[in-house]
Amino acid sequence: MKSTRLPDAEFAVMEIIWELPAPVTIGQVREKLSEEKSWKLQTLVTLFGRLTERGFLRVDEKKRGREHLFYPTLTREEYLRMEMESFLGRYRQRRLPSLLAAFAGEQLTEKDLDELADFIRQARESGKE
């Protein structure tokens, strides 16, 4: 992949792609996005081209009618993991505790604390295997 960081517009397109069952067409994404954004077809064609060029999508030679079929090359979770690792590497020397310490000034809700406790418990259990 040429770049791991997705600009906001490309991320918005990928969010829709990740929601839909693969393969997807530009028309499907346009229909789904029309609820939020009024992008022109050419805008989406350009974004799909960029995502394909950068390795986030692959295009199938087969077509659905006149439209190309696109497949994501990674899952949403894989992308978010790459983003987190990049962030940690740049700002917190790849250490999760130092990232969490940065949030210490934030108000954590009981739900936030419960989710963190569950995360820690699951990490400990998976480490025992």
N, C-alpha and C positions, 0 to 999 in steps of 0.2 A: 504494500500500500504506500502511495506516495506521501500521504499525510494522515495523521490520526485525528486531527481536529476538524470537525465539521462546522462550517459556518451555520448560523441560525436557520437560514432558508433551506439548506441541504439537510440539516437535522430534522426540520419539520417534515420534509418529504420522507426521510428514512423512518420517522416515527409512524407514518401512515403505512409504509411498506412493511414494517415489522408487525403491524396489526393485522394485515391482510394475509391470507394464505398464498404462498408462492405457487406459481409465478404471478407477477402483477404486470399490469399495463399502465401506461401513462394515463389513459382514460379513467381507470379505476381510481388512481391517486387523485386525479383532478376532481372527480366526482366527490370523493371523500373530503378533499380540501375545500371544496366550494362552500362548505358550511362555515368555514372560518376566513378564507382568503379568496380574493377575486383575481387570482393570477391568470394571465393569458396562457394559452396552450404553448406558445413559443417559450415562455418562461420555464415551464415544466420540462419541455424538451431540452432546453439548455441545462437545467439542473440535473436531469437524468444523464445527460452526456458527461457532465463533470463528475457525477458519482461513479459512472462506469469507468471513466478515464483514471480516476483516483483509486479504483479497486474496491469500492464499496458495493457495487452492483456488477453483475455479469449479465450480458444479454444473450438470449438463446437465438439461434438462427431461425427457429420455427416462429411462426406468428399466430396470433389469435385474430383472425380476420385480417385487417391491415395493420394491426398493432404488434410491435415487438413484445416479447415476453422477457421480463427482468426478474432476476433472483438476487436477494441479498447475499453477500459473501461472508457476513458475520451476523451474529445475533445482537439484539439490543444489549444484552448483558455483557457480551464480549466487547462491544464498543465502549460501554460505560466503564468496564474494567480497564481498558486501554487509557481512557481519559483520566481515571483516578490515578493510575500508575504514573502517568505523565505529570499530573498535578503534584502528586507526592514527591516525585523526583525533582521537580523544579522548586517547590516551596517548603518541603518538610523532610528533605533527605530520606525519602522513601520510608518514613516511619509513621505508622498509623497512630501511635500514642501522641506524637507531637501534633498531628492534625486534630485529633480530638481535644488536645489541650487548647488549640486555637479557638475551639468552640466553647470552651469553658465559660467564657463571658456571656454566652447566649443563655437564655432561659430554656432549659430543657423541661418538657412536660413529663408527666408520669408515663404517658404512652411512649415517648422517646426513650426514657430510661428502661422501660420494659423491653422495647425492641433491641436496645443495646445489650441488655442482660441475656435475651434469647440468642442474639448473635454470638456472644461470648460462650454461652453454654454449648451451642451447636459446634463452634470452632473447637472447643475442648473435646467434645465427643468424637468429632471426625479425626482429631489428632491421635486418639487412642487406638484407631483401627489399624 
